[in-house]
């Protein structure tokens, strides 16, 4: 078979088994120079040796970028503000990390004069879509190379054998059963016993959070202050984005907060079973929702709930760089102008309980809702409102009576039923 060609390829590199093997594979099959891009998004790994490992695998260069701040402010925060949660449970930790990494790849490719980009996502998951839609949106002229859709490697055993044959330094063993993705927002788990959704995940699988049963016996209160929908303080102390999320992760993990077990619908058509740990994110979303309860009017809040579903779908499907997402962001930003205040939460054995919220823009006014206040709310006005609000039901009932002698919702005459 004729060898495929690419001059210079920029690879999304993690330093793990798959991407380490991809470096020599690209050189061998595309006769190209390989430049690695490693994004620090808070995955908890020591990245100090990543550059040396990439070079030892055959890369000509390895660029390590600290993208944690950008990840939180440009991806996580807008998604929190939108209230986007996929299929009622998944907080999108992997979904919005991929466009960020792909964006960094494209920037390096343009700076280095590369003609291709590559990723280590498999051919049956969502990540391939997320990477490649971002490439298309930001620079459609770049060639995309997806080794998992081309090579003959089909297992970890195959990958380890290939690495050894090409003198690639890897530390992977055949005993690792879980596929994990870790960043400052979450940690996901797939594979192993999770392939059977009836099986309870084993305790040893969890890496971030303690089991709720082993969490402290005393609850912990935490107050989070927001300014225009963005978290700024914990318990009165101002913090930067990285410091704040790191602190909430530690607090939440200690109390067993943020575990989610979900069988989700992948974009590519199949279902998958995953377990997620998102301690800090779970707390932030609960706190943000608490302020929206009192700061948003009913129509805005209800419409925003519909927007949240669509927003989550776009993020999950890798459509971050899309005009619709940007348009939805404009709507969301407008709703956040009054989402300022403090939410108080109680953490206890896996639970996040809202116990207080206050805002200078609160629309909840006890003095307006009191029974004795006639200048704001007159109870007599309710009669006309109810008549108009129920008019369609009244008209239908009148037509039923005219045609059938009774309403379609009339109760049956139980006196006609015989008793045994």
C-alpha positions in Angstrom: 0.0 0.0 0.0 1.3 3.4 -0.9 2.3 5.4 2.1 0.1 8.4 3.0 1.7 11.8 3.2 1.6 14.7 5.6 4.2 17.3 6.1 3.8 18.3 9.8 1.1 17.0 12.2 0.0 18.5 15.4 -1.1 15.8 17.8 -3.3 16.2 20.9 -1.0 14.5 23.4 -1.6 13.3 26.9 1.4 11.2 27.5 -0.7 8.1 28.0 -0.4 4.8 26.1 -2.5 5.7 23.1 -1.1 9.1 22.2 2.5 7.9 22.9 2.0 5.1 20.4 0.4 7.5 17.9 3.6 9.5 17.6 5.7 6.8 15.9 2.6 5.5 14.1 2.1 8.9 12.4 5.8 9.0 11.4 5.7 5.5 10.1 2.5 5.8 8.1 2.5 9.5 7.1 6.2 10.1 6.7 5.7 13.3 8.7 7.1 15.5 11.5 5.0 15.3 14.7 4.5 18.2 17.1 2.7 17.3 20.4 0.4 19.7 22.2 -0.3 18.8 25.9 -3.0 20.8 27.6 -3.0 21.2 31.3 -6.7 21.4 32.2 -6.2 20.2 35.8 -6.1 16.5 35.1 -4.0 15.9 38.3 -1.1 14.4 36.4 2.5 15.5 36.9 3.3 17.0 33.4 6.9 17.8 34.1 8.1 14.7 32.2 5.6 14.9 29.4 7.9 16.8 27.0 10.8 14.4 27.5 8.4 11.5 26.9 7.0 13.0 23.7 10.5 13.6 22.4 11.6 10.1 23.3 8.6 8.7 21.4 9.7 10.5 18.2 8.1 14.0 18.4 10.1 16.9 17.1 8.6 19.2 19.7 6.1 19.1 22.6 4.3 22.2 23.7 2.7 22.1 27.2 0.1 24.8 27.8 -1.6 25.7 31.1 -5.2 26.1 30.0 -7.0 25.8 33.4 -8.0 29.5 33.6 -9.3 29.6 30.1 -11.1 26.2 30.6 -13.0 27.5 33.7 -13.8 31.1 32.5 -14.5 30.4 28.8 -16.1 27.0 28.9 -17.2 25.9 32.4 -18.7 29.2 33.6 -20.8 29.8 30.5 -22.2 26.3 30.8 -23.0 26.8 34.5 -24.8 30.1 33.7 -26.8 28.3 31.0 -27.8 25.6 33.4 -26.8 23.0 30.8 -26.9 19.4 32.1 -27.0 16.5 29.6 -29.8 14.0 30.1 -30.6 15.5 33.5 -27.4 14.2 35.1 -24.1 14.7 33.2 -22.3 17.9 33.9 -20.4 17.8 30.6 -16.9 17.6 32.0 -15.3 15.8 29.0 -17.6 17.4 26.5 -16.4 21.0 26.8 -12.8 20.0 27.4 -12.3 18.6 23.9 -13.1 21.8 22.0 -10.6 23.7 24.2 -7.8 21.2 23.4 -8.7 21.2 19.7 -8.6 25.0 19.7 -5.1 24.9 21.2 -4.1 22.4 18.5 -5.3 24.6 15.7 -3.5 27.6 17.1 -0.2 25.6 17.3 -0.8 24.2 13.8 -1.2 27.7 12.4 1.9 29.0 14.3 4.1 26.1 13.2 2.9 25.9 9.6 1.4 22.4 10.0 -0.9 20.9 7.4 -2.6 18.3 9.6 -3.9 17.6 13.1 -4.5 14.3 14.9 -6.2 13.0 18.0 -6.4 9.8 20.0 -10.2 9.4 20.2 -11.6 6.1 19.2 -13.9 5.6 16.2 -17.0 4.7 18.3 -17.1 7.5 20.9 -18.2 11.1 21.1 -14.7 12.7 21.4 -13.8 12.2 17.8 -16.8 14.3 16.8 -15.9 17.0 19.4 -12.3 17.3 18.1 -13.1 17.2 14.5 -16.0 19.7 14.5 -13.7 22.1 16.2 -11.1 21.6 13.6 -13.7 22.2 10.9 -15.0 25.4 12.6 -11.6 26.9 13.2 -9.5 25.8 10.2 -11.2 23.5 7.7 -8.1 23.4 5.6 -6.2 21.2 8.1 -6.1 17.5 7.3 -7.5 15.4 10.1 -5.8 12.1 11.0 -7.7 9.8 13.4 -5.4 6.7 13.9 -8.1 4.6 15.7 -10.1 4.7 12.5 -7.1 3.5 10.4 -4.7 1.3 12.3 -4.8 -2.4 13.2 -4.4 -1.8 16.9 -7.5 -3.0 18.6 -6.6 -3.4 22.3 -4.3 -2.2 25.0 -2.2 -5.4 24.5 -1.8 -4.4 20.9 -0.8 -0.9 21.8 1.7 -2.0 24.4 3.3 -4.5 21.9 3.5 -1.7 19.3 5.1 0.6 21.9 7.8 -1.9 22.8 8.5 -2.7 19.2 9.1 1.0 18.5 11.0 1.8 21.8 8.3 4.0 23.1 8.5 4.5 26.9 5.2 3.6 28.4 4.2 2.6 31.9 0.8 1.1 31.1 0.0 -2.4 32.3 -2.6 -4.9 31.2 -4.3 -4.7 34.6 -5.9 -1.3 34.1 -9.6 -1.9 33.5 -11.1 1.6 33.5 -11.0 4.3 30.9 -10.8 7.6 32.7 -10.9 11.3 31.8 -9.8 13.8 34.5 -9.8 17.5 34.5 -10.4 20.3 37.1 -14.1 19.9 36.6 -14.6 16.2 36.8 -13.4 12.6 36.7 -15.1 10.1 34.5 -15.0 6.3 34.6 -15.9 3.8 31.9 -15.2 0.1 31.2 -14.5 -2.7 33.7 -17.5 -3.7 35.8 -19.4 -0.7 34.5 -20.0 -2.5 31.2 -22.9 -4.2 33.1 -25.2 -1.4 34.3 -26.8 -3.7 36.9 -23.5 -4.0 38.8 -22.8 -1.5 41.5 -19.5 0.3 40.9 -16.7 -1.0 43.2 -15.5 1.3 45.9 -11.9 1.2 44.7 -13.0 2.7 41.4 -13.6 6.2 42.8 -10.6 8.4 42.8 -11.8 11.9 44.0 -14.7 11.5 46.4 -15.0 9.6 49.6 -18.0 7.2 50.0 -20.9 9.1 51.6 -21.0 6.4 54.3 -17.4 7.4 55.2 -17.9 11.1 55.0 -17.8 13.3 58.2 -20.7 12.8 60.6 -21.1 16.5 61.0 -22.4 18.7 58.1 -20.4 21.6 56.7 -21.9 24.9 55.6 -20.5 26.8 52.7 -21.5 30.1 51.3 -20.8 31.0 47.6 -21.1 34.6 46.4 -21.9 35.3 42.8 -21.5 38.5 40.7 -23.6 38.5 37.5 -23.8 34.7 37.5 -20.1 34.2 38.1 -18.8 32.7 41.4 -16.3 35.1 43.1 -16.1 34.2 46.8 -16.3 31.2 49.2 -17.3 32.0 52.8 -16.6 35.7 52.1 -13.1 35.1 50.8 -12.4 36.3 47.2 -10.7 33.8 45.0 -9.6 33.4 41.4 -11.2 30.8 39.2 -8.7 28.1 39.7 -8.4 28.6 43.4 -12.2 28.7 43.9 -13.0 25.5 41.9 -10.1 23.7 43.5 -11.3 24.6 47.0 -14.9 23.5 46.2 -13.6 20.2 44.8 -11.8 19.5 48.0 -14.8 20.4 50.2 -17.2 18.5 48.1 -15.0 15.4 47.8 -14.6 15.3 51.5 -18.4 15.0 51.9 -18.9 12.5 49.1 -20.6 15.0 46.9 -20.9 14.8 43.1 -21.2 11.1 42.2 -23.3 10.4 39.2 -24.1 7.0 37.6 -25.6 7.3 34.2 -26.4 5.3 31.1 -26.3 8.0 28.5 -27.1 8.3 24.8 -23.9 8.9 22.8 -24.1 11.1 19.7 -22.9 8.2 17.5 -26.0 6.2 18.4 -25.0 3.7 21.1 -25.6 3.9 24.8 -22.7 3.9 27.3 -22.5 3.5 31.0 -20.3 6.0 32.9 -19.8 7.1 36.4 -18.8 10.7 37.0 -17.3 12.5 40.0 -17.9 16.3 39.9 -17.7 17.5 43.5 -17.1 21.2 43.1 -19.2 21.5 40.0 -22.2 20.0 41.8 -21.9 22.6 44.5 -21.6 25.5 42.1 -24.6 24.5 40.0 -26.8 24.1 43.1 -25.7 27.5 44.3 -26.2 29.2 41.0 -29.7 27.7 40.6 -30.5 29.0 44.1 -29.9 32.6 43.1 -31.8 32.2 39.8 -34.8 31.2 41.9 -35.0 34.6 43.4 -33.4 36.8 40.8 -35.1 35.8 37.6 -38.8 36.4 36.7 -41.0 33.4 35.9 -41.0 33.7 32.1 -37.3 34.2 31.8 -36.5 31.3 34.2 -38.9 29.0 32.4 -37.6 29.9 28.9 -34.1 29.6 30.2 -34.8 26.0 31.3 -35.7 25.2 27.7 -32.6 26.8 26.4 -30.5 24.8 28.9 -31.6 21.5 27.3 -30.5 22.7 23.8 -27.3 24.2 25.1 -26.4 20.9 26.8 -27.0 19.0 23.5 -24.8 21.4 21.6 -22.0 21.0 24.1 -22.3 17.2 24.3 -22.4 16.9 20.5 -19.2 18.9 20.1 -20.9 22.0 18.5 -19.2 24.5 20.8 -18.0 26.7 17.9 -21.4 27.2 16.4 -23.5 30.4 15.8 -26.4 29.0 17.8 -24.3 28.4 20.9 -23.0 32.0 20.6 -26.6 33.3 20.2 -27.7 31.3 23.2 -24.8 32.7 25.2 -26.0 36.2 24.4 -29.4 35.4 25.8 -27.9 33.7 28.9 -25.6 36.7 29.6 -28.6 39.0 29.6 -30.4 36.9 32.2 -27.3 36.9 34.4 -27.2 40.7 34.9 -29.1 40.4 38.2 -27.8 37.0 39.3 -25.8 38.5 42.1 -25.9 37.4 45.7 -25.0 34.6 48.1 -26.2 31.0 48.3 -25.7 29.0 51.5 -25.4 25.2 51.2 -25.2 22.4 53.7 -23.0 19.4 52.7 -23.7 16.1 54.4 -22.8 12.5 53.3 -23.2 12.9 49.5 -25.9 15.5 49.7 -25.9 19.2 48.8 -28.8 20.9 50.5 -29.7 24.5 49.8 -30.4 26.3 53.1 -30.3 29.9 52.2 -30.1 32.5 49.5 -30.1 36.3 49.3 -29.6 39.0 46.7 -30.0 42.7 46.3 -31.9 41.9 43.1 -34.3 39.4 44.7 -37.8 39.4 43.3 -39.0 37.5 46.3 -40.7 40.1 48.6 -42.5 38.8 51.7 -44.0 42.3 52.3 -45.6 42.2 48.8 -47.1 38.8 49.3 -48.7 39.4 52.7 -52.5 39.0 52.9 -53.0 42.6 54.2 -51.1 44.4 51.3 -53.8 45.8 49.0 -51.7 48.2 46.9 -49.6 45.4 45.4 -51.9 42.4 45.5 -55.6 42.5 45.8 -57.2 39.1 46.4 -60.4 40.2 44.7 -58.5 40.5 41.4 -57.9 36.7 41.5 -61.5 36.0 40.6 -61.3 37.6 37.1 -57.9 36.2 36.5 -59.1 32.6 37.2 -62.1 33.1 34.9 -59.9 34.2 32.0 -57.2 31.7 32.7 -59.6 28.9 32.7 -61.7 30.1 29.7 -60.6 27.5 27.2 -61.5 24.7 29.6 -64.8 26.3 30.4 -65.7 26.6 26.6 -64.8 23.0 26.0 -66.9 21.9 29.0 -69.9 23.9 27.8 -69.6 22.3 24.3 -69.5 18.8 25.9 -72.6 19.6 28.0 -74.4 20.9 24.9 -73.5 17.8 22.8 -73.6 15.0 25.5 -75.3 16.5 28.4 -72.2 16.4 30.6 -68.6 17.4 30.7 -66.1 15.0 29.4 -64.4 15.0 32.8 -67.7 14.4 34.7 -67.4 11.7 37.4 -69.4 8.5 36.8 -72.6 7.9 38.8 -71.3 5.4 41.3 -74.8 4.8 42.7 -75.6 2.7 39.6 -72.8 0.2 40.4 -74.0 -2.9 42.2 -72.2 -4.0 45.3 -71.2 -7.7 45.7 
